[in-house]
Amino acid sequence: MQSQPLASGSGILRILRPLAGMPVHILALWTLGAGVVVWTLYTLIISYHWFHYSHGSRTAMPAVALHLVVSLLLALYAFSTAFGL
C-alpha cells in the first residue's frame, strides 16, 4: 500500500494521464458524442419496450414523441454551446 493516496502512480491519475495534453474542446466533444450514443440506445430500448409491452398505445405514442422533442431541444442547446454558436 502506498503511503500517499494520490501519488502520481495511483489509480485514476494513471488512467487520465494519456488525456493530459488533449485540448478541452476535444474532450467536451467526445463527452457529448458519448452522451448521444447513450441517449440513442436508451431511446431505442425504451421505445421498443413501450410499444411492445404497453397495451395502451395511446399513452406510449405521446410519451415517446415528448421524449424525442425534449431530447432534441436539449441536444441542440448542448451542441450550440459546444460549437460557440
JOSULUR-V241374 format. One record per backbone hydrogen bond with DSSP energy under -1.0 kcal/mol. CO is the residue of the C=O (numbers start at 0). NH is the residue of the N-H. If there is no record, write none. Layout:
[[CO/NH] [CO/NH]]
This chain:
[[3/6] [6/9] [9/13] [10/14] [11/15] [15/18] [16/19] [18/21] [22/26] [23/27] [24/28] [25/29] [26/30] [27/31] [28/32] [29/33] [30/34] [31/35] [32/36] [33/37] [34/38] [35/39] [36/40] [37/41] [38/42] [39/43] [40/44] [41/45] [42/46] [43/47] [44/48] [45/49] [46/50] [47/51] [48/52] [49/53] [55/58] [55/59] [56/60] [58/62] [59/63] [60/64] [61/65] [62/66] [63/67] [64/68] [65/69] [66/70] [67/71] [68/72] [69/73] [70/74] [71/75] [72/76] [73/77] [74/78] [75/79] [76/80] [77/81] [78/82] [79/84]]
